[in-house]
Amino acid sequence: MADITPALIAKLRELTNAGMMDCKKALVETQGDLQAAVDVLRKRGMASAARKALREAREGVIAQHILPGSKAGVLVEFNCETDFVAKNESFRAFCDTVARTLAASPGTDVEALRVEQVAKTGENIRIARHQRLDVTGHGIVAAYIHTGAKIGVLAEVGAGLPATVEKDDFKQLVRDITLQIAAASPLAVSRDGLDPAIIAKEREIGAEQVKNKPPQAIAKIVEGKLEKFFQTVCLIDQGFVKRNAEVTVKEHVAGVAKQLGDEIVIRRFLRFQVGEAFVG
C-alpha cells in the first residue's frame, strides 16, 4: 500500500479544495496517485477546480526578449534556491542576457553563463526551459512579464495586411491579449487546439457527476458542462478581462479587426509560471 502522507493529502486538498478526509480516502483508493485522486474527487463533485497549478517548492523568474521588429521572441524560466537571489539585480541581469542570447541565436550554448552565475550567487541555478515563437506571415510577437516575474507570456497575433501591424490599435490589442493570458491562464487558443484526451476526460467526469439522471438528460447536461469548461480554458471563449467579461476575447478581437478593416488571428501563445506542473 502506498504511503499516504499528510503532505500528499495537503497537496490534494490544495488542488481540489475538497475536505481532508475526502482527500485521504481518494488517495487510499488510488494508491497515492495524485492525478487519479483529483479525477475521483471531481467525479464525486467534491473538487471545486478543474485545473489548478501545482507549484513545486522552488524559486526563480521568467524572462523574455523580443527581437527588433517584433517578428520573433523567447520566453525562459530560470530556477534558483531562494527568493533572495530571484530578486537580486545581478541574477535578473543574467536572466535577461540569456534570454537576449537565445532570442538572437537559439542554438547558443549558455552553460558558461550559468556556471558563472552559480559561482556569483553560491546557489544552484537552472535554466529550466525556454521556447521561441517566430511570426508566420504578417503579425507580431509580444511578451508580458507579470509583476514579480513569476509569470510570463509570449503570444503571436497575425493580421491579413502588413499595414495593420504598425497601427496603435493593433499593438494595444496584442498587449491586452498577453495580459489576458497571464490573468486567465488558458490552455489553448481555441477548442481545436485542446488535446482530445483532455476533452474526453471532461466528458467522462461530467457524465459520472450526473449518472443518476435520466439517460435522455445526461447528454444535454454533459454538453453544458463541456461548454463551461471551454469558456474557462480556451482563450477566445474566455470573457475578456479588460471589459469585465462583458464580451468574449473572440468578440473583442473581431471588433478591433472590423475597426481596422482587416482579419486578425491569435495564432499561438506560451504561458510560463515558475515551478509549475499542471494536474488535471
N, C-alpha and C positions, 0 to 999 in steps of 0.2 A: 504493500500500500504506500502511495506517495506521502511524503511528509508535508502535511497541510500546516504551514507555519502561520503565526499571527501576521507576519509581514505580507505573505501571499494573500491572506484574507483581506487585509487592509488595502492592498493594491486592487483587488477585485472590487472592493467597495468604492474605491476612488473612481474606478472606471464606470460603474453602473449606478451608484447611489442606492444600491439595494441594502437591506438590513444585514447586520453582521452574521446572524445565524443562517440567513438565506444564502449568503456568500459561502459560508463554511460548508453547508450541505451541497451546494453546486460544485464546489471544488472536490469534495469527497466523491461525489457521483462521477466526476470526470477525471478522477485520479490525479488531480493537481494541474490539469491542462487549463491554463488561464483563458485561452481563446474559446475553448469548448464551454467553459463555465459561463462566459459572457453570453454565449448563444442560449444556454439553458435558461438563464435568468430572463433574457429577452423573450423567449418563447412563453415563459410563465407570466409575462407582463410585469416583472419585478425590476427591470432595468429601465431607467429613465433616459439613457443616452444611447443612440445607435452607434455613435462613433466619438471617441474621445482620445486625445493624445496621451499615451503612456510615456511619461518623462523619465528617462534614466537619470541616475544621480551623477551628472557631470556638468561642468561649466563650459562656457565658450561664447562665441559670437558668430553671426552670419555677416559676410562681407560681399560686396558686389562691385563690378566695374563694367561700364558701358563704353564701347569704343566710339571714337568720334564719328558722327553721322548717325548714331543710334541704330546701326544695322546688325550689331552683334553685342552680346554681353555674357557675363558669367555670374554665377552665384556659388559661394563657397562657404562650407561650415568648418569652423575651427573649434577644437576642444582643448581645454586646459583643466587644471585640477582645482583651481579656486576662483571665486568671483573677483578677488583682488587683482589677479592677473588679467582676467577678462576685461576689467575696466582700465587697465594700465595703458597709457598713451603709446608706449613703445610696442606693446603687443598689438594694439589696434593698427599702428603703422605697418607692422609686419604683415598683418592680415590684408591690409589694403595693397601692399606691394605684391603679395602672392596673387591676389585677385586680378590686379592690373597685368601681371606677367602672364597668367593663364588666359586672360582675355586676348592679349596680343599674340601669344604663341601657345596654343593648347597643349603641345607636346613637351613643353619645357620641364626639365627636372628641377623641382623646387626643394629637394631634400636638404641641400646645403643651407638654405634659408631657414628651414625648420630646425635643423641641428643647432644653428647659431642662436635661434630664439630659445631653445631648451637651455643652452648654456647661460643666456642672459637672465632667464626667469627662475631657473632651478626647478622647473616643473616639466612634466611630460606634456608636450604639445603635439596635437594630432590634427592633420588635415583630413577630416572625416569624409568629406565628399565634395565634389564640385561638378557643375554641369553648365553647358554653354547653349545659348539659343542664337541662331542666325536667321535673319529675315529672309523669307522667300517671297520674291516679287516686291510689290510696293507695301511699305509699312515701317514700323519701328519696333525696337525692343526697349523696354523701360524697366527700371528697377525701383524697389522701395524697401528700405530697411526701417523696421519699426523701432521706436524709442527703446534703448537698451540693447539693440542689435541681437535680440534673441529670435526674431522672426524676420525673414527676408523673402522678397517676391521678385520674380523675373517674368515678364509677360511679353508675348509678341502679338501685336494687333496690326491687321492688314487693311489696306484700302484699295479701291479699284483704280484710282487716279494718282499719279505721282505728286500732283499739286496739293492733294488733301493732307499728306503727312507734314506739310510745312505750316498748316493752319493752326492757330492757337486753340481753337475749339477741339480739334482732333487730339492735340497734345494733352489738353486738360482731361479729355475723356480717357486717354490711356493712363494718366496718373490716377484718375478715380478708380479705374479697373484694378490697378495694383493695390490700392487701399482696400477695395472690396475683397480681394483675395486674401489679404493679410487678416482682415477682420472676420470674414465669414468662413474661411478655410474650406473651400470646395474641393471635391475630389477630381472633377473633370470639367471641361468647358461645357459639354452637353451630355445628354443621355447616351448618345452614340459612343462617347469616349469612356464610358464606365465599363469596367471588367464585367462580362456576363455572369461570372461566378458571384460577384457582389449582388447583382440584381436577383439571381436565383436564391441566394441566401435570404435576402429581404423578403422575397415571396414566400419562402418556406417558413420563416419566422412569423410573418403576418398570418399565414394560414393556420399555424399552430395556435396563435393567440385567440383565434375565433373558431376553433374546430368544433365547438359545441353549438354553433349557429346553424340554421337551416342550410342545406347544401346550396340552394339557389342564391343565398345571400352571401356566402363565403367569397365567391369570385369578385363580386362587386366591392365588398369591404376590403379585400386584399389589394385591389387596384387603387382604391382610395388611399390606402396606407403607402403604396408604392409612389403615388403622386406626391404625397407629402415628403417622402424620402428624397425624391428627385429635386424638390424645391429647396431641400436642405443642402444637398451635395453637388448639384450641377450649377455651375457659375451662372449661366444665362437664365436659369429658372429661379435663382435666388432673388429675394426682394432687394432692391438697390439701396444700400445702407445710407448713402448720402441724401436720399429722398425719403428716408424713414420707411422704406419698404413699400411705399405707395405704388410704385411701378417695379417691374422686374428689370434685371440687368439687360435682358434682351430688348425690352421695350425702350429703355433709356438709350441703348446703342442705336436702335432703329430711329429714334427721334433725332439724335445728333447726325446720323447718316442722311436723313431727309433734309435737315437744315443745310448740310454741306453739299447736297446733291451727288452723293456717292454711296457706294456699298462699303460698309465697314464690318470686319470679321475678327472676332477674338480667336486667334489660331491655336495658341497653346500657352501654358504657364508653368512655372515652378514655384513651389512654396516650401521653404526650408524653415524648420524650427529646431533650435538647439536641443539635442538629445532626444529627438522624437522617435517613437516606434509605434505605429498605429495598430490598434487592436479593434477589429470589427469592420 
